[in-house]
């Protein structure tokens, strides 16, 4: 009788696959050593720009490969979490003292892309992605999705000769700092859209007009776009409006029908309730080095429209807003060029569950990991987040960052929302008007070492000190604990 493969065998098989990819790129690595050394060394003239290990190797072998873009990425990450909710496990909630609070798992993600540009006016691009998780307590793991199509698009246009271009097909959408629209690249399964995007650009500004459907991940099934959840928008950017800054304006429309909640089964991410929400906003960011040692950025957004908490519930008037402001100072003449910064993020919450308004900000399709704590407990909904940020470069290849976040609910008549945007409603959580509004304090330390331009090693630690809201919410269901998180990650681009 054929034995079922053990966890050890599965991991060994996966590592063998990874080794094969690395061996395939080994010759390209050797060929790139000379280029990498040139980039790293001081030179009176600009160093040549690498197009990627495999591209550099192939283009050196034959000029015909100059029209091709061939490469990929292998990323491996090990994580250990203590007192995090394990999705799919009955009764599991964040910070709960009851049950098994440990979850240690290994994530592996491989990407491979092929692009072809037969002329400056046309580009064809395709990218496959494989994501796997080993030993994950979450059932099913939201980080496991076997080989699937991540991107496949055609881009038509040449901005050097004509201002209009068009990009159609499965693609990433990233705008601004990705607080509202991003690819969520930290996740083992990043985000893409089936979209059509037109861009107008000249020397003064660029503006995108797009409509898109978010792609839903389903393990062992071909991923499909949610045709009942439509994101459309206009996004513009200019460096000419205000001196030494980049200024952006946007209008985003999210229209989700009642069919969205039941569109597909076995989806690894939640399907949202019906809504017609419109977001208007803007952001400004200082250009690098233009204000000496100082840097700053700010963003504000307002939402209006209609929202429903469920298919059968009444439609509520959307009235919500979010703001972000940050500034920093770099000690350029000090060892390691340390930077310190202060940041404040706010997103409105609902002041009443019984009136005709919905005041909780819709975080849309963000990359939240970069902003509201690396432990990923918080989204930009019903929250005050005060962040102290710091960084230092002890050597040219090593960067160390340290952040401290203080989280408070914007309105304790509303829920404490998870990083996915879902409200915490079970295990003691809910609308807890008497529980207080202080959620807790998070400390994050991350070290990033660039072994080579194409190989990056990273490790981090986070600790979340629970606040009165968490303590009081879970007091009657077994109590609460602080949470811990440790990870190591290796990224290899070829």
Buried (B, 14 or more C-beta within 10 A) or exposed (E): EEEEEEEEEBBEEBEEBBEEBEEEBEEBBEBBEEBBEEBBEEEEEEBEEBBBBBBBBBBEEEEEBEEBBBBBBBBBBBBBBBBBBBBEBEEBBBBBEBBEBEBBBBBBBBBBBBBEBEEEEEBBBBBBBBBBBBEBBBEBBBBBBEBBBBBBBEBEBBBEEEBEBEBBBBBBBBBBBBBBBBBBBBBBBBBBBBBBBBBBBEEEBBBBBBBBBBBBBBBEBEBBBBEBBBBBBEBBBBBEBEEEBBBBBBBBBBBBBEBBBEBBEEBBBEBBBBBBBBBBBBBBBBEEEEBEEEBBBBBBBBBBBBBBBEEEEEBBEBBBBBBBBBBBBBEEEEEBBBBBBEBBBBBBBBBEEEEEBBBBBBBBBBBBBBBBBBBBBBBBBBBBBBBBBBBBBEEEBBBBBBBBBBBBBBBBBBBBBBBEBBBBEEBBBEBBEEBBBBBBBBBBBBBBBBEBBBBBBBBBBBBBEBBBBBBBBBEEBBEBBBBBBBBBBBBBBB
